[in-house]
């Protein structure tokens, strides 16, 4: 472990990792945050399933999903001000609750991002071959993604390329993301404007006037449908916390990451609402040929609607989803690599995870390890069953709710001694993270209970228990097993030898020392 420890922190154990300080400003952090969320990819994958759960109340669910994200983001901001550490959830939960809960919070964040990395690569491959088919006019090229060896090989190439860019550090990451994020946002705006134009001139498939009822969350038919919709909406907002994992590389580590996270969430909410309203207005929620409620359209809503909405320019949407998934694949590497780096740095994992490239000032072993894990996860699940892959993505919502919820409550507990010193402290250090954390943990429990039903997800089951539950809880239990193994190998971290449990009163100044 590094000998660079805090001199003003009363032995908290926090220290820098050797990353490139001052490499990311506010704009760069927001762009990377938007890239990680991947609005074009997320919308094409999530709009249909969410409509299937809540119908025209899609905008209401997007707004409801935004609320806990905003509440949790306030807690993240306060924790980041106090402890701008790249380990984020792992570091903060360890400081608040101790090493065991901290380790599991870190595992939840890592597992979630590893799963998403494999899925992002798979979606990028699907749209890569679709784009080639559209460019050449050869429809057979789109079917190459169904060829298992070709699909796996192409997916591994995408993962390797994203890993290489991420390994080269923040300057390379920013350059790539500025181009890819700008392109997908422009295309999404084009789609929305074109859809509204069709509605206005009477050429929409199922023109549906926007109604205030669409924004009413109480109009959703049942709590189970509401919970499923919120779980999906939480997934589509997920990824903004990448802004916080770059805190040691930000121009102002205490302020820039928190501000970037807040701006990112607001920008994403605006994009989602505009595109959702445009989609519902143009296609309606019926199960007709182009309806948003048609099961055949729910796997990729833009694949069904891009042609009717954008005409000959539909290929731009394929390119946008490809660029969205590819850019998110690359930027999402930032988060697990830096969490693994912190865990290695503080002896919660083997020391090799805590190494930094002397040339690029980026996580060295951790970045490659994240790529290998994502590649291995994709190959295993894709070979076993495509249903297993997609059920794991559905189970992802449980892991997001788990580690976001734990981190939000860590804010409440860490700042408990000062939470009632003024209205600002009460709101941002107690009330907001408490509400956000409780909401997400309730959603975690509710989703876990519902997913025990085999009908949840793809319908796959083992012994009468739904595959989504088995995969979601199984991944968390795997983390507990790995934690036990690490404890046996190196118990120092778990006995408080490095990063130590404490409160905000234990440190005079929570800036990491050089």
KAFENPE-V279774 format. One record per residue. N is the residue number from 1. RES is the residue in three letters. SS is DSSP state (~ for helix, > for strand, _ for the rest). PHI is phi in whole degrees, 0 to 359 (none if undefined). BURIAL is # if it has 16 or more other ideal C-beta (glycine too) atoms within 10 Angstrom, else .. Layout:
N & RES & SS & PHI & BURIAL
N & RES & SS & PHI & BURIAL
//
This chain:
1 & UNK & _ & none & #
2 & UNK & _ & 302 & .
3 & UNK & _ & 270 & .
4 & UNK & _ & 279 & .
5 & UNK & _ & 245 & #
6 & UNK & _ & 284 & #
7 & UNK & _ & 267 & .
8 & UNK & _ & 251 & .
9 & UNK & _ & 257 & #
10 & UNK & _ & 52 & .
11 & UNK & _ & 74 & .
12 & UNK & _ & 289 & #
13 & UNK & _ & 92 & #
14 & UNK & _ & 290 & #
15 & UNK & _ & 201 & #
16 & UNK & _ & 284 & #
17 & UNK & _ & 249 & #
18 & UNK & _ & 96 & #
19 & UNK & _ & 286 & #
20 & UNK & _ & 284 & #
21 & UNK & _ & 293 & .
22 & UNK & _ & 74 & .
23 & UNK & _ & 275 & #
24 & UNK & > & 233 & #
25 & UNK & _ & 265 & .
26 & UNK & ~ & 297 & #
27 & UNK & ~ & 298 & .
28 & UNK & ~ & 299 & #
29 & UNK & ~ & 294 & #
30 & UNK & ~ & 295 & #
31 & UNK & ~ & 299 & #
32 & UNK & ~ & 293 & #
33 & UNK & ~ & 297 & #
34 & UNK & ~ & 297 & #
35 & UNK & ~ & 299 & #
36 & UNK & ~ & 296 & #
37 & UNK & ~ & 290 & #
38 & UNK & _ & 59 & #
39 & UNK & ~ & 301 & #
40 & UNK & ~ & 294 & #
41 & UNK & ~ & 296 & #
42 & UNK & ~ & 295 & #
43 & UNK & ~ & 295 & #
44 & UNK & ~ & 294 & #
45 & UNK & ~ & 271 & #
46 & UNK & ~ & 255 & #
47 & UNK & ~ & 301 & #
48 & UNK & ~ & 298 & #
49 & UNK & ~ & 300 & #
50 & UNK & ~ & 289 & #
51 & UNK & ~ & 299 & #
52 & UNK & ~ & 299 & #
53 & UNK & ~ & 273 & #
54 & UNK & ~ & 234 & #
55 & UNK & ~ & 62 & #
56 & UNK & ~ & 289 & #
57 & UNK & ~ & 277 & #
58 & UNK & ~ & 307 & #
59 & UNK & ~ & 300 & #
60 & UNK & ~ & 297 & #
61 & UNK & ~ & 293 & #
62 & UNK & ~ & 299 & #
63 & UNK & ~ & 291 & #
64 & UNK & ~ & 296 & #
65 & UNK & ~ & 295 & #
66 & UNK & ~ & 292 & #
67 & UNK & ~ & 300 & .
68 & UNK & ~ & 297 & #
69 & UNK & ~ & 297 & #
70 & UNK & ~ & 294 & #
71 & UNK & ~ & 297 & #
72 & UNK & ~ & 294 & #
73 & UNK & ~ & 299 & #
74 & UNK & ~ & 297 & #
75 & UNK & ~ & 295 & #
76 & UNK & ~ & 301 & #
77 & UNK & ~ & 300 & #
78 & UNK & ~ & 292 & #
79 & UNK & ~ & 296 & #
80 & UNK & ~ & 293 & #
81 & UNK & ~ & 300 & #
82 & UNK & ~ & 281 & #
83 & UNK & _ & 221 & #
84 & UNK & _ & 287 & #
85 & UNK & _ & 239 & #
86 & UNK & _ & 295 & #
87 & UNK & _ & 285 & #
88 & UNK & _ & 37 & #
89 & UNK & ~ & 306 & #
90 & UNK & ~ & 299 & #
91 & UNK & ~ & 294 & #
92 & UNK & ~ & 291 & #
93 & UNK & ~ & 292 & #
94 & UNK & ~ & 295 & #
95 & UNK & ~ & 295 & #
96 & UNK & ~ & 276 & #
97 & UNK & ~ & 248 & #
98 & UNK & _ & 107 & #
99 & UNK & ~ & 293 & #
100 & UNK & ~ & 290 & .
101 & UNK & ~ & 292 & #
102 & UNK & ~ & 300 & #
103 & UNK & ~ & 298 & #
104 & UNK & ~ & 291 & #
105 & UNK & ~ & 297 & #
106 & UNK & ~ & 297 & #
107 & UNK & ~ & 298 & #
108 & UNK & ~ & 302 & #
109 & UNK & ~ & 294 & #
110 & UNK & ~ & 293 & #
111 & UNK & ~ & 299 & #
112 & UNK & ~ & 299 & #
113 & UNK & ~ & 287 & #
114 & UNK & ~ & 297 & #
115 & UNK & ~ & 298 & #
116 & UNK & ~ & 293 & #
117 & UNK & ~ & 303 & #
118 & UNK & ~ & 294 & #
119 & UNK & ~ & 291 & #
120 & UNK & ~ & 299 & #
121 & UNK & ~ & 297 & #
122 & UNK & ~ & 296 & #
123 & UNK & ~ & 293 & #
124 & UNK & ~ & 301 & #
125 & UNK & ~ & 293 & #
126 & UNK & ~ & 305 & #
127 & UNK & ~ & 283 & #
128 & UNK & ~ & 296 & #
129 & UNK & ~ & 287 & #
130 & UNK & ~ & 296 & #
131 & UNK & ~ & 296 & #
132 & UNK & ~ & 299 & .
133 & UNK & ~ & 296 & #
134 & UNK & ~ & 291 & #
135 & UNK & ~ & 291 & .
136 & UNK & ~ & 265 & .
137 & UNK & _ & 76 & .
138 & UNK & _ & 259 & .
139 & UNK & ~ & 297 & .
140 & UNK & ~ & 296 & .
141 & UNK & ~ & 296 & #
142 & UNK & ~ & 296 & #
143 & UNK & ~ & 281 & .
144 & UNK & ~ & 298 & #
145 & UNK & ~ & 293 & #
146 & UNK & ~ & 275 & .
147 & UNK & _ & 279 & .
148 & UNK & ~ & 304 & .
149 & UNK & ~ & 299 & .
150 & UNK & ~ & 295 & .
151 & UNK & ~ & 300 & #
152 & UNK & ~ & 295 & #
153 & UNK & ~ & 299 & .
154 & UNK & ~ & 295 & #
155 & UNK & ~ & 298 & #
156 & UNK & ~ & 295 & #
157 & UNK & ~ & 294 & .
158 & UNK & ~ & 299 & #
159 & UNK & ~ & 296 & #
160 & UNK & ~ & 296 & .
161 & UNK & ~ & 295 & #
162 & UNK & ~ & 296 & #
163 & UNK & ~ & 298 & #
164 & UNK & ~ & 298 & .
165 & UNK & ~ & 296 & #
166 & UNK & ~ & 296 & #
167 & UNK & ~ & 297 & #
168 & UNK & _ & 283 & #
169 & UNK & _ & 98 & #
170 & UNK & ~ & 295 & #
171 & UNK & ~ & 297 & .
172 & UNK & ~ & 293 & #
173 & UNK & ~ & 302 & #
174 & UNK & ~ & 298 & #
175 & UNK & ~ & 301 & .
176 & UNK & ~ & 295 & #
177 & UNK & ~ & 290 & #
178 & UNK & ~ & 304 & #
179 & UNK & ~ & 289 & .
180 & UNK & ~ & 291 & #
181 & UNK & ~ & 291 & #
182 & UNK & ~ & 301 & .
183 & UNK & ~ & 297 & #
184 & UNK & ~ & 292 & #
185 & UNK & ~ & 293 & #
186 & UNK & ~ & 298 & .
187 & UNK & ~ & 293 & #
188 & UNK & ~ & 297 & #
189 & UNK & ~ & 296 & .
190 & UNK & ~ & 301 & #
191 & UNK & ~ & 301 & #
192 & UNK & ~ & 296 & #
193 & UNK & ~ & 297 & .
194 & UNK & ~ & 294 & #
195 & UNK & ~ & 296 & #
196 & UNK & ~ & 296 & #
197 & UNK & ~ & 294 & .
198 & UNK & ~ & 298 & #
199 & UNK & ~ & 297 & #
200 & UNK & ~ & 294 & .
201 & UNK & ~ & 263 & .
202 & UNK & _ & 83 & .
203 & UNK & _ & 255 & .
204 & UNK & _ & 288 & #
205 & UNK & _ & 295 & #
206 & UNK & _ & 217 & #
207 & UNK & _ & 304 & .
208 & UNK & _ & 232 & #
209 & UNK & _ & 296 & .
210 & UNK & _ & 295 & .
211 & UNK & _ & 233 & .
212 & UNK & ~ & 299 & .
213 & UNK & ~ & 296 & .
214 & UNK & ~ & 298 & #
215 & UNK & ~ & 263 & #
216 & UNK & _ & 261 & .
217 & UNK & ~ & 293 & #
218 & UNK & ~ & 283 & .
219 & UNK & ~ & 275 & .
220 & UNK & _ & 293 & #
221 & UNK & _ & 300 & .
222 & UNK & _ & 213 & .
223 & UNK & ~ & 292 & .
224 & UNK & ~ & 297 & #
225 & UNK & ~ & 296 & #
226 & UNK & ~ & 298 & #
227 & UNK & ~ & 296 & #
228 & UNK & ~ & 295 & #
229 & UNK & ~ & 296 & #
230 & UNK & ~ & 294 & #
231 & UNK & ~ & 300 & #
232 & UNK & ~ & 294 & #
233 & UNK & ~ & 290 & #
234 & UNK & ~ & 296 & #
235 & UNK & ~ & 300 & #
236 & UNK & ~ & 288 & #
237 & UNK & ~ & 273 & #
238 & UNK & _ & 298 & #
239 & UNK & _ & 125 & #
240 & UNK & _ & 296 & #
241 & UNK & _ & 291 & #
242 & UNK & ~ & 300 & #
243 & UNK & ~ & 300 & #
244 & UNK & ~ & 281 & #
245 & UNK & ~ & 291 & #
246 & UNK & _ & 267 & #
247 & UNK & ~ & 299 & #
248 & UNK & ~ & 287 & #
249 & UNK & ~ & 251 & #
250 & UNK & > & 275 & #
251 & UNK & _ & 293 & .
252 & UNK & _ & 227 & .
253 & UNK & _ & 305 & #
254 & UNK & _ & 280 & #
255 & UNK & _ & 245 & #
256 & UNK & ~ & 302 & #
257 & UNK & ~ & 299 & #
258 & UNK & ~ & 295 & #
259 & UNK & ~ & 297 & #
260 & UNK & ~ & 298 & #
261 & UNK & ~ & 298 & #
262 & UNK & ~ & 297 & #
263 & UNK & ~ & 297 & #
264 & UNK & ~ & 301 & #
265 & UNK & ~ & 298 & #
266 & UNK & ~ & 294 & .
267 & UNK & ~ & 299 & #
268 & UNK & ~ & 296 & #
269 & UNK & ~ & 301 & #
270 & UNK & ~ & 298 & .
271 & UNK & ~ & 299 & #
272 & UNK & ~ & 298 & #
273 & UNK & ~ & 296 & #
274 & UNK & ~ & 297 & #
275 & UNK & ~ & 292 & #
276 & UNK & ~ & 297 & #
277 & UNK & ~ & 297 & #
278 & UNK & ~ & 296 & #
279 & UNK & ~ & 294 & #
280 & UNK & ~ & 297 & #
281 & UNK & ~ & 294 & #
282 & UNK & ~ & 281 & #
283 & UNK & ~ & 254 & #
284 & UNK & _ & 69 & #
285 & UNK & _ & 246 & #
286 & UNK & _ & 285 & .
287 & UNK & _ & 256 & .
288 & UNK & _ & 291 & .
289 & UNK & _ & 308 & .
290 & UNK & _ & 251 & #
291 & UNK & _ & 296 & #
292 & UNK & _ & 293 & #
293 & UNK & _ & 269 & #
294 & UNK & _ & 286 & #
295 & UNK & ~ & 305 & .
296 & UNK & ~ & 291 & .
297 & UNK & ~ & 263 & #
298 & UNK & _ & 282 & #
299 & UNK & _ & 291 & .
300 & UNK & _ & 203 & #
301 & UNK & ~ & 296 & #
302 & UNK & ~ & 286 & #
303 & UNK & ~ & 298 & #
304 & UNK & ~ & 277 & #
305 & UNK & ~ & 258 & #
306 & UNK & ~ & 301 & #
307 & UNK & ~ & 297 & #
308 & UNK & ~ & 299 & #
309 & UNK & ~ & 274 & #
310 & UNK & ~ & 256 & #
311 & UNK & ~ & 62 & .
312 & UNK & ~ & 294 & .
313 & UNK & ~ & 269 & .
314 & UNK & ~ & 300 & #
315 & UNK & ~ & 300 & #
316 & UNK & ~ & 297 & #
317 & UNK & ~ & 291 & #
318 & UNK & ~ & 299 & #
319 & UNK & ~ & 293 & #
320 & UNK & ~ & 292 & #
321 & UNK & ~ & 293 & #
322 & UNK & ~ & 298 & #
323 & UNK & ~ & 294 & #
324 & UNK & ~ & 295 & #
325 & UNK & ~ & 292 & #
326 & UNK & ~ & 292 & #
327 & UNK & ~ & 291 & #
328 & UNK & ~ & 291 & #
329 & UNK & ~ & 305 & #
330 & UNK & ~ & 286 & #
331 & UNK & ~ & 289 & #
332 & UNK & ~ & 294 & #
333 & UNK & ~ & 300 & #
334 & UNK & ~ & 303 & #
335 & UNK & ~ & 290 & #
336 & UNK & ~ & 296 & #
337 & UNK & ~ & 298 & #
338 & UNK & ~ & 282 & #
339 & UNK & ~ & 292 & #
340 & UNK & ~ & 298 & #
341 & UNK & ~ & 302 & #
342 & UNK & ~ & 296 & #
343 & UNK & ~ & 294 & #
344 & UNK & ~ & 289 & #
345 & UNK & ~ & 298 & #
346 & UNK & _ & 263 & #
347 & UNK & _ & 68 & #
348 & UNK & _ & 276 & #
349 & UNK & _ & 224 & #
350 & UNK & _ & 307 & .
351 & UNK & ~ & 300 & .
352 & UNK & ~ & 298 & .
353 & UNK & ~ & 292 & #
354 & UNK & ~ & 267 & #
355 & UNK & _ & 273 & #
356 & UNK & > & 238 & #
357 & UNK & _ & 295 & #
358 & UNK & _ & 295 & .
359 & UNK & _ & 275 & .
360 & UNK & _ & 260 & #
361 & UNK & _ & 54 & #
362 & UNK & _ & 233 & #
363 & UNK & > & 302 & #
364 & UNK & _ & 272 & #
365 & UNK & ~ & 294 & #
366 & UNK & ~ & 296 & #
367 & UNK & ~ & 295 & #
368 & UNK & ~ & 294 & #
369 & UNK & ~ & 298 & #
370 & UNK & ~ & 296 & #
371 & UNK & ~ & 294 & #
372 & UNK & ~ & 297 & .
373 & UNK & ~ & 296 & #
374 & UNK & ~ & 296 & #
375 & UNK & ~ & 296 & #
376 & UNK & ~ & 297 & .
377 & UNK & ~ & 299 & #
378 & UNK & ~ & 295 & #
379 & UNK & ~ & 299 & .
380 & UNK & ~ & 297 & .
381 & UNK & ~ & 291 & #
382 & UNK & ~ & 291 & #
383 & UNK & ~ & 288 & .
384 & UNK & ~ & 292 & .
385 & UNK & _ & 189 & .
386 & UNK & ~ & 294 & .
387 & UNK & ~ & 298 & .
388 & UNK & ~ & 297 & #
389 & UNK & ~ & 298 & #
390 & UNK & ~ & 286 & #
391 & UNK & ~ & 294 & #
392 & UNK & ~ & 293 & #
393 & UNK & ~ & 296 & #
394 & UNK & ~ & 297 & #
395 & UNK & ~ & 292 & #
396 & UNK & ~ & 305 & #
397 & UNK & ~ & 303 & #
398 & UNK & ~ & 295 & #
399 & UNK & ~ & 292 & #
400 & UNK & ~ & 297 & #
401 & UNK & ~ & 300 & #
402 & UNK & ~ & 296 & #
403 & UNK & ~ & 281 & #
404 & UNK & ~ & 296 & #
405 & UNK & ~ & 297 & #
406 & UNK & ~ & 297 & #
407 & UNK & ~ & 294 & #
408 & UNK & ~ & 298 & #
409 & UNK & ~ & 290 & #
410 & UNK & ~ & 298 & #
411 & UNK & ~ & 298 & #
412 & UNK & ~ & 301 & #
413 & UNK & ~ & 286 & #
414 & UNK & ~ & 295 & #
415 & UNK & _ & 261 & #
416 & UNK & _ & 301 & .
417 & UNK & _ & 285 & .
418 & UNK & _ & 238 & .
419 & UNK & _ & 298 & #
420 & UNK & _ & 255 & .
421 & UNK & _ & 265 & .
422 & UNK & _ & 106 & .
423 & UNK & ~ & 295 & .
424 & UNK & ~ & 297 & .
425 & UNK & ~ & 298 & .
426 & UNK & ~ & 299 & .
427 & UNK & ~ & 288 & .
428 & UNK & ~ & 274 & #
429 & UNK & ~ & 255 & #
430 & UNK & ~ & 230 & #
431 & UNK & ~ & 294 & #
432 & UNK & ~ & 298 & #
433 & UNK & ~ & 294 & #
434 & UNK & ~ & 296 & #
435 & UNK & ~ & 297 & #
436 & UNK & ~ & 299 & #
437 & UNK & ~ & 295 & #
438 & UNK & ~ & 295 & #
439 & UNK & ~ & 303 & #
440 & UNK & ~ & 290 & #
441 & UNK & ~ & 290 & #
442 & UNK & ~ & 297 & .
443 & UNK & ~ & 296 & #
444 & UNK & ~ & 300 & #
445 & UNK & ~ & 294 & .
446 & UNK & ~ & 296 & #
447 & UNK & ~ & 295 & #
448 & UNK & ~ & 299 & #
449 & UNK & ~ & 295 & .
450 & UNK & ~ & 295 & #
451 & UNK & _ & 285 & #
452 & UNK & _ & 293 & .
453 & UNK & _ & 287 & #
454 & UNK & _ & 304 & #
455 & UNK & _ & 290 & .
456 & UNK & _ & 282 & #
457 & UNK & _ & 88 & #
458 & UNK & _ & 281 & #
459 & UNK & _ & 96 & .
460 & UNK & _ & 288 & #
461 & UNK & > & 208 & #
462 & UNK & > & 225 & .
463 & UNK & _ & 63 & .
464 & UNK & _ & 84 & .
465 & UNK & > & 253 & .
466 & UNK & > & 301 & #
467 & UNK & ~ & 296 & #
468 & UNK & ~ & 299 & #
469 & UNK & ~ & 296 & #
470 & UNK & ~ & 299 & #
471 & UNK & ~ & 289 & #
472 & UNK & ~ & 296 & #
473 & UNK & ~ & 290 & #
474 & UNK & ~ & 299 & .
475 & UNK & ~ & 296 & #
476 & UNK & ~ & 294 & #
477 & UNK & ~ & 294 & .
478 & UNK & ~ & 301 & .
479 & UNK & ~ & 299 & #
480 & UNK & ~ & 297 & .
481 & UNK & ~ & 295 & .
482 & UNK & ~ & 297 & .
483 & UNK & ~ & 297 & #
484 & UNK & ~ & 297 & .
485 & UNK & ~ & 297 & .
486 & UNK & ~ & 296 & #
487 & UNK & ~ & 298 & #
488 & UNK & ~ & 294 & .
489 & UNK & ~ & 282 & .
490 & UNK & _ & 212 & #
491 & UNK & _ & 283 & .
492 & UNK & _ & 304 & .
493 & UNK & ~ & 301 & #
494 & UNK & ~ & 287 & #
495 & UNK & ~ & 257 & .
496 & UNK & _ & 79 & .
497 & UNK & _ & 287 & .
498 & UNK & _ & 242 & #
499 & UNK & _ & 286 & #
500 & UNK & _ & 244 & #
501 & UNK & _ & 294 & #
502 & UNK & _ & 185 & #
503 & UNK & _ & 229 & .
504 & UNK & ~ & 296 & #
505 & UNK & ~ & 278 & .
506 & UNK & ~ & 277 & #
507 & UNK & _ & 230 & #
508 & UNK & _ & 283 & .
509 & UNK & _ & 211 & .
510 & UNK & _ & 266 & #
511 & UNK & _ & 279 & #
512 & UNK & _ & 293 & #
513 & UNK & _ & 278 & .
514 & UNK & _ & 282 & .
//
